[in-house]
Amino acid sequence: MIIIKSDQEVDLMRESGKVTGFILKELESFIRPGISTADIDKFVEDTIRKNGMIPTFKGYGGFPASACVSINDEVVHGIPEKKRIIKEGDIVSVDVGSTYKGYVSDAARTYGVGQISDIAQKLIDATRDSFFSGLEFCKVGCRLSDISHAIQTKAESEGFSVIRDFVGHGVGQNMHEEPQIPNYGKAGRGPRLAKGMVFAIEPMICEGGYDVRTLSNDWTVVTLDGKLSAHYENTVVITDGEPELLTLAD
């Protein structure tokens, strides 16, 4: 069942989203060669707690950190480490969740570090653009799979593939609520969207094939062919008009 949020619940999620969005904006200048992925995690956790919120990810299913930090061929769930140092030319995906008065916001971005390859920049741009292609269908009356189809169509038109094993989802008092929102599929399927639905829409797009494997830490997911992967996610509210992005800072 898709949980419809009241205006009061959306207000709480909006406050949470402001912090998540702020963090992801600040990371644009924070991430640079020479810092560790643990430095990123510390910045994320400190900022969430300074704002009176709780890092959603820390302890979730046993995850040991407040941010997922995934580099290059890592798709999702990279575990921050002091010994993992960011280098010029890397692309770094950071996924963040903040909880405020029991309500979650969830968002992610991929950052290019210094001078990156043309294909890496194209991948980052296409991943972001595919999110916004899907967003066009986040309106009352559209069907859920219209979002999925639009994301896939945009990503594949740019020559990239769409991860199948991980999907977007509803979000609210729990980080993962119904429905699941694949980033691929035929249009015109699934429930019709209604005001008060809140989704975490998150294209995960690959330079090569979409097959993945999980590393021995049981968390970090990498592309099977070792090629690059990028991630772009926002928490989105379905309204009577245009969708509202809770995690996109100005």
N, C-alpha and C positions, 0 to 999 in steps of 0.2 A: 504493500500500500504506500502511495506517495503521500507524505505528510504535508498538508497545507499550513503555512506559517501565518500567524496573525500579524497585524501591523506592529504590535508591541514586540513580537519575536523578531521580526525583521529589523526593528530598531536596535535590538541587542546585537544582532549579527552585523549590522552596519558599523557599530562601534568596534567590534572585533575586526571587521574587514579593514577599517581605517589603519589599524596597527599593522596588519599583515601587508597591506599595500604599501605603507610607509617603509617597512623593512625592505621589501623587494625593490623599491625605488632607491633607497640608500645603498643597497648592494651594488648598484651600477658604478659607484665611485669607490666602494670599499674593497671590491674584489680586484686584485692586482697580482702580478707575479711576485712570488716570495712568501705570500701568506699561506697558512695551512687551511685545510678544510675544517679543522677544529676551531680556528680563528673565526671562520664564518659562523659556525654553530654557536660560539660564545656570543658573538654580536647579536645573533637572532634571539637567543634565550634572554640575554640581558635586556634587550629592547622590549620584548614581550612582558617580562616581569616588571620593568620600570613603569609600564603602563597599566599595571594592576591586573594583568591577564596571566593565563596559564599556557605554557607551550603544549599544544595538543598532541604533538607527535611523541613527546618524551614518555617512554613507558608504554606507548600504544602497541599492544601485541608483543611487548618486550623490546621495542625499538629503543636503542640506548641514547638517542640524541634529540635535540629540539628541531633540527633541520635535516632534511635529506639533501646531501650534496653529491652530485653525480657528474663525473668528468668524462668528456669525449664519447667513448662507446658505452658508457654506463647510462642506462635508460632511466631508472628510478631507484630509490632506496639506498643510495650511497651513504655509508656510515662515515661521519667525520672522524678524522684522525690527525694527531699532531704531526705525524711523519709524512702525511700526504700534502705535498707542496704544489701550489698552483704555478703553472709555467706560462710564459708567453706563447700564444697560439692555441692554448686550451679553450674549449668551450665548457662552461660550468653551469649545470642545472641545479637550482636551489628550490626546494619545495618546503613551504612553511604553513603551519596551522596555529592559530591563536584561539583560545577559548575565553569568552567573557560572560560571566554569570550563567554558565552552562551552555552557551551557544558558540558554535565553531565557525570560523572562516578558514578557507583553504585555497592557496594559490601557489603558482610556480612561474619561474622565468629561466631562460637560458642566456648566459652572458658570454660574450666573446672577450678573451683576455688579450689586451694589446692588439698586435697585428695578427689576424686570423686568416685562414684560407678563404678563397672566394666561395668554395662549396660550403664551408662552414657557415659563412654569413648568409648564403642563400637558404640553407637549411633553417637557420634561426628565423629568418624573415618569413619563410613559407609556413613554419609552425605557428608563428603569431598570426599570420594572415588566415590560416585555416581555422583558427579559433574564431576570428571575426566573421568568417564565412558561415560558421555554425551559428554564431550569435544572431544572424539575420532571421533565424527560424525560432528564436526564443521568444515566441509571442503566443498569446492566447489563441487557441484554435489549431495551431500547428501540431503535427504529430512528433513524438519524441525522436523517431528515427530520421526525421527531416534534418535535425541537427547533425546526426551521425553522417548522413549521406553528403551533406554540404562540406563537412570537414574532410572526408575522404576524397571527394571530387577535387577540392582545391589542392590538397597535398599531392595527389597523384598527377595533377596537371603540371606540377612543378618538377616532376620526375622523382618523387620520394615515395616511401612506403609508410603505412600506418600500422603501428603496434596493435596486435590483436589480443594479447594476453592481459592487458591492463586497460581500464576504462574509466570514464568519468562516472559521477554518482550524485545522488541527492546528498544534502548536508544540512545539519541543523543542530539538535542536541547531541547527535552522534556524527562523527566524521564521515562515516559511510552509511548512508540511508538509501532506501529505494528511491528512484530506479537506478539500475546500471545504465550508463550512457556510452555505448561503444563509439569509437571514432571512425566507424565504417559501417556500411550496410545500405540496404535499399530505403528509399524515401517512402513516406506514407504509411508507416507501421507504428505500432505502439500507442500508448495513451495520448489523448489530446492534452495540450498544455493548458493550465489554468492559473489564474492569479494566485500568488502566494506560494507557488512551488519555488524551491531554491535548489540550484544545481551547482556542483563543481564540474565545470566543463574543461577538459584537459587533453588536448591533442598531444600525443607522443609520437614523433615523426622521425623516420630513419633515412640516412643517406643511402643505405643498401637495402637488404631484405628485412622483413619484419620478425623473423624468428629470433628468439632470445633464450638465454640460459641464466640460471641463478648461481652466483659464486658460492664458495664453501662457507661464507659467513651466514648463509641462509637468508640474506636480505638483498644484497646488491644484484640488480638485474642488468645484464649486458647484452649487446647485440651479438648474435651467433657469429656473424661474419667480421666482427671487430670494427665495423664502420660507425660513423658518428650518429648520435641521437640527440634530439632537442625536445623541449617540454615547455608548454605555455598553458597556464591555468588561471582561471578566475572563479570566484563565487558569484553566481548570477541569480537575480530575483526576477521571476516572471511577474509583470505588472499589467495593468489595463492598457498600457501603451508600449513604449520601448522598454527593453530589458534594462535592469539596473545592475551595474558592476560594482560590487561591494569592495573589491580588493585592487582596484586600479587607481593608483595615486596620480594626482595632477602633475 
